C-alpha cells in the first residue's frame, strides 16, 4: 500500500489475545493500527481525557475494526456518526488483498 490505511481496532477488555492477534494480522497486511489507550488512572479528569483521545483517534481513522463484542462500543458508534466506516476483521483483511 502506498498510503497505508489507518485502522482503529475496538475490542473488549478481556479479549487481549484476540486484540493482539488482530493487530498483528492487520499490521502484516500493511495497515497502520491503533487502539484504545490503557489508563491506570483513577482521576476522573484524566480518564475523560484518555477517552476523548481514543474517540478522536477512532474518528481520525480511515475505518474502525470492531472485534466480536465491540460492535456497540463507543468508538465504532462515534466514528460512524462522523462517516467513518466500521468493518469486521475479515472485511478489513480482505480489503488489503
PESUL-V626419 format. One record per residue. N is the residue number from 1. PHI is phi in radians with two decimals (* if undefined). OMEGA is omega in whole degrees, 0 to 359 (NA if undefined). NEAR is the number of other C-alpha atoms within 12 Angstrom. Layout:
n=[N	N]
phi=[PHI	PHI]
omega=[OMEGA	OMEGA]
near=[NEAR	NEAR]
//
This chain:
n=[1	2	3	4	5	6	7	8	9	10	11	12	13	14	15	16	17	18	19	20	21	22	23	24	25	26	27	28	29	30	31	32	33	34	35	36	37	38	39	40	41	42	43	44	45	46	47	48	49	50	51	52	53	54	55	56	57	58	59	60	61	62	63	64	65	66	67	68	69	70	71	72	73	74	75	76	77	78	79	80	81	82	83	84	85	86	87	88	89	90	91	92	93	94	95	96	97]
phi=[*	-1.30	-2.07	-0.98	-1.43	-1.59	-2.02	-1.86	-1.84	-1.82	-2.59	-1.05	-1.04	-1.48	-1.87	-1.04	-1.16	-1.15	-1.12	-1.09	-1.16	-1.12	-1.08	-1.07	-1.14	-1.20	-1.11	-1.10	-1.43	1.72	-1.46	-1.57	-2.22	-2.38	-2.62	-1.08	-1.44	-1.41	-2.17	-1.80	-1.93	-1.98	-1.32	-1.01	-1.14	-1.12	-1.11	-1.09	-1.15	-1.11	-1.10	-1.08	-1.11	-1.13	-1.15	-1.12	-1.13	-1.15	-1.16	-1.42	-1.27	-1.34	-2.81	-1.95	-1.77	-1.77	-1.27	-0.90	1.67	-1.97	-1.02	-1.82	-1.19	-1.01	-1.08	-1.14	-1.18	-1.10	-1.07	-1.07	-1.09	-1.82	1.42	-1.51	-1.19	-1.83	-2.20	-1.46	-1.06	-1.07	-1.12	-1.10	-1.17	-1.16	-1.25	-1.43	-1.56]
omega=[180	175	184	178	180	179	171	181	176	182	174	183	182	182	183	181	179	178	179	180	179	179	179	180	181	177	179	179	176	179	166	188	172	180	182	178	175	182	177	184	174	179	183	180	178	180	178	178	178	179	179	177	179	179	178	178	178	180	182	182	174	176	175	176	179	176	181	181	182	185	181	177	181	185	180	180	180	180	180	177	180	175	178	182	175	182	167	177	180	179	179	181	179	181	181	184	NA]
near=[14	8	10	18	25	29	40	43	51	45	34	23	21	14	18	18	14	22	30	22	17	32	31	20	22	32	25	17	24	22	32	28	32	35	37	32	25	15	18	10	14	10	11	12	12	16	18	16	16	22	24	19	21	30	32	25	31	39	31	27	34	29	38	48	44	38	35	22	18	28	25	20	27	27	40	40	25	28	33	26	16	21	17	26	28	35	29	27	33	19	18	33	23	13	17	22	13]
//
